[in-house]
Amino acid sequence: MCKTKSHWETVYQTKSPLTVSWYQKEPSVSLQLIHHTQTKHDAPIIDVGGGASVLIDYLSRDGHTNLAVLDIAPTALAYAQNRLGDEANNIEWFATDVTAFISPHPFSIWHDRAVFHFLTDKTDRQNYIEVMKHSLLPNGHIIIAAFSIGGPTKCSGLDIIQYDAKKIAAELGNGFKLVEQINEVHITPTAKEQLFTYFRFIKKS
Ligand SMILES: C[S@@+](CC[C@H](N)C(=O)[O-])C[C@H]1O[C@@H](n2cnc3c(N)ncnc32)[C@H](O)[C@@H]1O
């Protein structure tokens, strides 16, 4: 098992998803940005590194019918599937490393909260961006949330890269246009503050 996968499997096998630092009861900024895309309810949406997040539950309840979750840790996906029960059968699940993902079809929205910022290796970031390009429809939306400049320097014991708009836009390259950003102070289950910035880009056609 690769180092990244074994790290995340250990996390989800030893901790409740309700107590991890990134846990959110309601992913309100993500939902707000997805709403801003004005994408139809049958448009395909993927939550990349979704883990055990409840974003998918909210989207499904809001009437979105074409949902997918990808994560490197099968245990995280199993947790979400058990929580969703029969509803899980209507969702696509991909237990894989995003940097090597081959999408079976393109998506209208690519959502990533706190995954891209773990890619401290340039080659991993380049692979991620290539995968994202191939997985998105023209004019598709990218929503990426990362720790802000001045926010935490580590997550889950791993180094991360902090981003502001200029830095993430430079990373993604000129195939994407930044249309919106929102800052959030996330309060962890142990009551610590973490500064996040959410960026919404559109893939240029
Ligand atoms: C900090 S958690 C965020 C989980 C979720 N997005 C949320 O906001 O609750 C990072 C997630 O990314 C997953 N992950 C980390 N590296 C990954 C990779 N290379 N490919 C796919 N998933 C990855 C982890 O298993 C974990 O579920």
The ligand as an SDF file (V2000), in Angstrom:
LIG
                    3D

 27 29  0  0  0  0  0  0  0  0999 V2000
   -8.6360   16.6270    5.2140 C   0  0  0  0  0  0  0  0  0  0  0  0
   -9.5720   15.3410    4.5370 S   0  0  0  0  0  0  0  0  0  0  0  0
  -10.9560   16.2100    3.8130 C   0  0  0  0  0  0  0  0  0  0  0  0
  -12.1600   15.2930    3.5800 C   0  0  0  0  0  0  0  0  0  0  0  0
  -13.3610   15.9970    2.9570 C   0  0  0  0  0  0  0  0  0  0  0  0
  -13.0270   16.6380    1.6970 N   0  0  0  0  0  0  0  0  0  0  0  0
  -13.9660   16.9950    3.9040 C   0  0  0  0  0  0  0  0  0  0  0  0
  -13.8790   18.2040    3.6450 O   0  0  0  0  0  0  0  0  0  0  0  0
  -14.5180   16.5550    4.9160 O   0  0  0  0  0  0  0  0  0  0  0  0
   -8.6290   14.8730    3.1070 C   0  0  0  0  0  0  0  0  0  0  0  0
   -9.2570   13.7020    2.3590 C   0  0  0  0  0  0  0  0  0  0  0  0
   -8.5480   13.5060    1.1490 O   0  0  0  0  0  0  0  0  0  0  0  0
   -8.2880   12.1270    0.9580 C   0  0  0  0  0  0  0  0  0  0  0  0
   -7.0490   12.0820    0.1470 N   0  0  0  0  0  0  0  0  0  0  0  0
   -5.8190   12.4770    0.5150 C   0  0  0  0  0  0  0  0  0  0  0  0
   -4.9520   12.3360   -0.4970 N   0  0  0  0  0  0  0  0  0  0  0  0
   -5.6650   11.8450   -1.5390 C   0  0  0  0  0  0  0  0  0  0  0  0
   -5.3410   11.4790   -2.8670 C   0  0  0  0  0  0  0  0  0  0  0  0
   -4.0870   11.6030   -3.3340 N   0  0  0  0  0  0  0  0  0  0  0  0
   -6.3140   10.9940   -3.6630 N   0  0  0  0  0  0  0  0  0  0  0  0
   -7.5910   10.8730   -3.2010 C   0  0  0  0  0  0  0  0  0  0  0  0
   -7.9620   11.1890   -1.9430 N   0  0  0  0  0  0  0  0  0  0  0  0
   -7.0180   11.6820   -1.1270 C   0  0  0  0  0  0  0  0  0  0  0  0
   -8.1730   11.5550    2.3610 C   0  0  0  0  0  0  0  0  0  0  0  0
   -8.4060   10.1840    2.4290 O   0  0  0  0  0  0  0  0  0  0  0  0
   -9.2170   12.3780    3.1110 C   0  0  0  0  0  0  0  0  0  0  0  0
  -10.4790   11.7780    3.0740 O   0  0  0  0  0  0  0  0  0  0  0  0
  1  2  1  0
  2  3  1  0
  2 10  1  0
  3  4  1  0
  4  5  1  0
  5  6  1  0
  5  7  1  0
  7  8  2  0
  7  9  1  0
 10 11  1  0
 11 12  1  0
 11 26  1  0
 12 13  1  0
 13 14  1  0
 13 24  1  0
 14 15  1  0
 14 23  1  0
 15 16  2  0
 16 17  1  0
 17 18  1  0
 17 23  2  0
 18 19  1  0
 18 20  2  0
 20 21  1  0
 21 22  2  0
 22 23  1  0
 24 25  1  0
 24 26  1  0
 26 27  1  0
M  CHG  2   2   1   9  -1
M  END
$$$$
